[in-house]
Structure formats: C-alpha cells, structure tokens
Amino acid sequence: MDQLLITAEVFIIGAVMGVFMKKTTDYLISQRVKTLTNHQLSGSVTDTIFWAMLNAIIWLVFVKLNGLEPKTLECMLLFSICVILSAVDISIKKIPNELVLMTIFVGGAFIITGQPITSIGMNIFGLVIGFIIFFLPAIIGKGAGWGDVKYAAAVGFCLGVYGIISAIMIMTFFLMIYTAYLIIRRKGNLKSKVALGPFMASSFVSVLILNLINTNYLMEFGMLF
C-alpha cells in the first residue's frame, strides 16, 4: 500500500477517534459530577480539534516507529485510553472503572494473541505487583486512591512484572519533576495531593514506546519484547 495513503488513513481514523475520545471524556465526567469546578479539557470546537489532532499525530508517530503491526495497534489504542483517563482524573480526581476494564481488555487481547500462553504468568504477576505497590499507600490514605490501585493493576497486567516496575520508576521521576515545579512556583509542597492517573498513564505510554522501538535499558520492558 502506498505510504502516503497509509499516512492519510491513519491520520483520518486517528482524528475521528480523537473526537470520540473527547465525547467519551465528557460523558464519563458528566456521569460522576453535576458541577465541574476544575479545568476540563473539553467543551469547545477548539478543544475538539485539539483532541483530534493530538490523537492523529501520536498515532502517526507510532506507525512511523513500527509500521502497521499488531504491537503498533495495541500502543495506539492504549495511548488513546490513557489520554481519556488522564483528562477525567485531572478534571474530577476519579479514574472510571470502565477505562480500567478497557485497559485490561485491550492489553489482554494482545497478550493472548501475541505471545505463548506460558509467558502470561509474567503479566499476571505484573498485575499483582502493581496492585500491591499502590494498595499499601491507599489503605493508609497516603496519596493513592482506589482508582489508582485498580489502574496500576491493569497497567501491570499489560506490561508484565518488569514493565510495571519500569513504569513506576518513570512515574516517580515525573512526580519528582512536578513536585519541584510546584515548590519553585510556590503552588504546593511535598504534601500536596495530585491526581496520580496522568502520571501512571504517561509512564505507561513511555514504556510502550520504549518497547515499540526495541530500546534495551537496564531490564526488559514488559510484554512487547
């Protein structure tokens, strides 16, 4: 297939998906709150165009990195879910169960079809690790909420044990940068509460990209190898 045609098709489908993502975000928020006091990443034509362009461009980047392969499709779908989840969590500090289940469904579908059945144990172990690491802070009310616990378990299932450990390391780094920003700008301190969903989602995407380009660092980055 002509490369220009592939690019055009991916861009158009990605843009349409971006509009759907914006509407899905609006719906998930509206089902949970009646009055939104935080900044919402949707609401106008400009916002809709932003969602469409963002998703389309990132989808093109994934295709450029790995071509039209099953792994590429998985990364594209999971990225889109991560964007919706981040927007909802930023807006209302909640992670919808629907997005957690969708993450597990998409990751599980590609796990089952893309690797030997004997290696799925590593993904289940990753689920357990993600759950435990976030469950302990949640149970004592320190930072993580129950939505974060469920999402971390879903990410662990998708990435496997090595991948979830890598994602948590990257997330910690992102959190350190954000905390430093809050302190420098005098907008918060070490005790300030932040939505963890976007940080976990961004680290999830980071690991997916590292897998996609087959970059080896200190350890294997999860299920996509």
C-alpha positions in Angstrom: 0.0 0.0 0.0 1.2 3.5 -0.9 2.9 5.2 2.1 1.0 8.4 1.5 -2.3 6.6 1.5 -1.4 4.8 4.7 -0.5 8.1 6.4 -3.7 9.7 5.3 -5.8 6.8 6.5 -4.1 6.6 9.9 -4.4 10.4 10.3 -8.1 10.4 9.5 -9.0 7.4 11.6 -6.9 8.9 14.5 -8.6 12.2 14.2 -12.1 10.6 14.2 -11.0 8.6 17.2 -9.8 11.8 18.9 -13.3 13.3 18.6 -14.8 10.1 20.0 -12.3 10.3 22.9 -13.4 13.9 23.7 -17.1 12.9 23.7 -16.3 9.9 25.9 -14.4 12.1 28.3 -17.4 14.4 28.5 -19.7 11.5 29.1 -17.6 9.9 31.9 -17.3 13.2 33.7 -21.0 14.1 33.4 -21.9 10.7 34.9 -19.9 11.5 38.0 -20.3 15.2 38.7 -23.1 17.7 38.1 -20.9 20.8 38.5 -17.3 20.8 37.3 -15.1 23.2 39.2 -11.7 22.1 37.8 -10.4 22.9 34.4 -12.0 20.5 31.9 -10.0 19.5 28.8 -13.1 19.7 26.5 -16.1 21.9 25.8 -15.4 23.9 22.6 -14.8 23.4 18.9 -11.1 24.3 19.5 -10.8 21.6 22.2 -12.4 19.1 19.9 -9.9 19.9 17.1 -7.1 19.7 19.7 -8.2 16.2 20.7 -8.5 15.1 17.1 -5.0 16.4 16.1 -3.3 15.1 19.2 -4.5 11.6 18.7 -4.0 11.6 15.0 -0.4 12.9 15.3 0.6 10.4 18.0 -1.0 7.5 16.1 1.2 8.6 13.1 4.3 8.6 15.3 3.5 5.0 16.4 3.1 3.9 12.8 6.3 5.6 11.8 8.2 3.8 14.6 6.9 0.3 14.0 4.7 0.2 10.8 1.2 -1.3 10.7 1.9 -4.1 13.1 -0.3 -5.6 15.9 2.1 -4.1 18.5 1.6 -0.7 16.9 -2.2 -1.0 17.1 -2.0 -2.0 20.7 0.0 1.0 21.6 -2.3 3.3 19.6 -5.4 2.0 21.5 -3.8 2.1 24.9 -2.5 5.6 24.3 -6.0 6.8 23.5 -7.3 5.2 26.6 -4.6 6.8 28.7 -5.5 10.3 27.3 -9.1 9.9 28.3 -8.2 8.6 31.7 -5.8 11.4 32.3 -8.3 14.1 31.3 -11.0 12.6 33.5 -8.7 12.2 36.5 -7.3 15.8 36.1 -10.9 17.1 35.9 -12.6 15.3 38.8 -9.9 13.2 40.6 -11.5 9.9 39.6 -10.5 7.0 37.5 -13.5 5.4 35.9 -13.8 1.6 36.2 -14.8 1.5 32.5 -11.3 2.7 31.5 -9.6 0.3 33.8 -11.5 -2.6 32.3 -10.9 -1.3 28.8 -7.2 -1.2 29.5 -7.2 -4.8 30.7 -9.3 -5.9 27.7 -7.1 -4.3 25.1 -3.9 -5.5 26.8 -5.3 -8.9 27.4 -6.4 -9.4 23.8 -2.9 -8.7 22.5 -1.3 -10.8 25.2 -3.3 -13.8 24.3 -2.8 -13.4 20.6 0.8 -12.2 20.6 2.8 -14.4 22.9 3.0 -18.0 24.2 0.4 -19.0 26.8 3.2 -20.0 29.2 4.5 -16.4 29.4 1.2 -14.9 30.5 2.1 -15.7 34.1 4.5 -12.7 34.0 1.6 -10.5 33.1 -0.5 -11.8 36.0 2.5 -11.3 38.3 2.7 -7.8 37.0 -0.9 -7.2 37.9 -0.2 -8.4 41.4 2.9 -6.2 41.8 1.0 -3.1 40.5 -1.9 -3.8 42.9 0.3 -4.3 45.9 2.6 -1.3 45.4 -0.5 1.0 45.2 -2.7 -0.8 47.7 -0.4 -0.2 50.6 -0.5 3.7 50.3 -4.2 3.6 49.6 -5.1 1.5 52.6 -3.4 4.1 54.9 -4.7 7.1 53.0 -1.4 8.3 51.7 -1.5 9.5 48.2 -3.1 6.7 46.1 -6.8 6.2 45.8 -8.7 3.0 45.0 -9.0 4.0 41.3 -5.2 4.4 41.2 -4.8 0.9 42.7 -7.1 -0.7 40.1 -5.4 1.2 37.3 -1.9 0.2 38.5 -3.0 -3.4 38.5 -4.3 -3.1 34.9 -1.1 -1.5 33.8 0.9 -4.2 35.5 -1.2 -6.8 33.6 -0.5 -5.2 30.3 3.2 -4.6 30.8 4.2 -7.6 32.9 6.3 -7.6 36.0 9.4 -5.9 34.5 7.3 -3.4 32.7 5.3 -2.3 35.7 8.4 -1.8 37.8 9.9 0.3 35.0 6.7 2.3 34.7 6.6 3.0 38.4 10.2 4.2 38.3 9.4 6.5 35.4 6.2 7.7 37.2 8.3 8.5 40.3 10.7 10.6 38.2 7.7 12.5 36.6 6.3 13.1 40.1 9.6 14.5 41.3 9.7 16.9 38.4 6.2 18.0 39.1 6.7 18.4 42.8 9.8 20.5 42.2 7.7 22.7 39.8 5.1 23.2 42.5 7.7 24.1 45.1 9.5 26.5 42.8 6.3 28.2 41.7 5.0 28.2 45.3 1.9 26.4 44.2 2.4 23.4 46.6 4.7 21.3 48.6 5.7 17.7 49.3 2.3 17.1 51.0 0.2 18.5 48.1 -2.2 15.9 46.6 -2.1 15.4 42.9 -4.0 13.1 40.5 -1.8 10.1 40.0 -3.6 8.8 37.0 -1.9 11.1 34.4 1.5 10.2 35.8 0.9 6.5 35.7 -0.7 6.8 32.2 2.3 8.8 30.9 4.8 6.3 32.3 2.7 3.5 30.8 2.9 5.2 27.4 6.7 5.7 27.9 7.2 2.0 28.5 5.1 1.1 25.5 7.1 3.4 23.3 10.4 2.0 24.6 9.1 -1.5 23.8 8.0 -0.4 20.4 11.4 0.9 19.3 13.1 -2.1 21.0 15.2 0.1 23.2 17.1 -2.0 25.8 18.0 -0.2 29.0 18.7 -2.0 32.3 15.9 -4.5 32.0 13.4 -6.0 29.7 10.4 -3.6 29.3 7.5 -5.9 29.6 5.3 -7.9 27.4 6.0 -6.4 24.0 9.5 -7.9 23.7 
